[in-house]
Amino acid sequence: MIIRIDELSDVPIYQQIRNQIVMGISSGELEAGEQLPTVRALAMEMGINTMTVSKAYQLLKTEGYIMTDRKNGARIRSEIEKQGRISTANRSELKRIVSEARLSGVPKNEIIKLVNEYYGG
């Protein structure tokens, strides 16, 4: 999986890394048990500070998407807890996206079509 960083974005780099890994897991591009690059290797490849990658990995670990240990490094978890609800932060982000789309004149059915496409339905 190739992670692309938008240095002009307001989204912090560690969050961009986290988001792309979560999307990779959701799409099946990253599979359960798959090894992620080491913090140092990913930082060097992207030309960023190792602490930035470490922060992204710690966030992913806290959220239950990856597991880490000294021997095997970071891997995609085999079992990701399914909470069956959208977090408060994600609700706010979705509300912002829908609001911007509505103000831009995007029809509701276009948003629903995109949700179905991204959700796999």
N, C-alpha and C positions, 0 to 999 in steps of 0.2 A: 504494500500500500504506500502510495506517495502522499506525503503531507505537504500541503501548500500553505504558506503563510502570507497574509496580506498585511504588509507593514504599514499601510495607510489606514487600516481599519481601527476603529475605536475599541474593538474587542482585544483584550490582552492576548499576547502570543500563547501563553500557557493555556488559556481558554480555547483558543483556536485549535491547538493540538488536541486538547481533550475532546472538543466537539467533533473533530474529524475522526478520531478513533472510535467514538460512540457511533457515528454514522457508518463507519466501516464494519463494526460489529453488527449493527442493525441490518445492513445490506447483505451480510454474509461474506463480504470481502475479507474480513478478519474472522477466523473460526475459533471455536472453543479450544483452548490449549495452545494456540499459536503464540510463539515467542515474539515479543516486541523487541525492537533494537534497544541496546543498552542506553542509559541516559547519556553517557559520553559520546557514543556513536551517533545518536540522533542529533545531539547538539552540534557535533562537528559537521555532520552532513548538511544541517540547516544553517550553520554559521551563527548559532545563538549560544547564550550562556547555559551551562549545564544545570544551573539552579532553576531555569525556566522549564526545562524538560522535567526535572525532578518534581517541580510543583504540579505539573500536569499529571504525572504518574501518581503522585500522592492523592490528588483529587479523584482520579479514576479508581484508585484503590479504596478510598473512603466511600465512594459511591457504589462499590461492589462490582465494577466492570472488569477489573484486573486483580491478579494476586501477584505478590512479589516475594522473593526470598533471595538470599545471598548466592545460593548455589545455581538456581535456574533463572534468575533475573525476573523480568516482568512477563507475564503470560495472560492471555484472555481467560477469564474464569469459565469453567465448564457449565456452572449453574449460576445464572444471573437472576437474583430475586425479582420476581414479578409482583409489583405492588398493586397493579390494577388501577392506578390513579395518576393523574398529572400533578407534578409538584407545583407549589405556589409560584416559584420562579418561572417555570415553563408556561403556566397559565398567563402570567403577566407578559411574557415574550410573545405568546400566541395572540393575546389581545392587541398588543402593539402592532404585530404584523397584519392582523385582520383590519385594524383601524387604518393603517397606512394604505392597504389595498383598497378599502372602501373610499378613502379620500382621493385615491388615484383613479377611481372609476372602474375598478376591476369587479366584474359581476361575481356574485356569491357562488354561482355554479362553477366558476373558474377555480376559486379557492377549494371548493369541495373536490373538484377533479384533481387538483394538485395533492390534496391530503390523501385521496385514494391511491394516487400514483406512488407517493412516498411511503404510504403505509403498506403497500403491496396488495391493494384490493381492487 
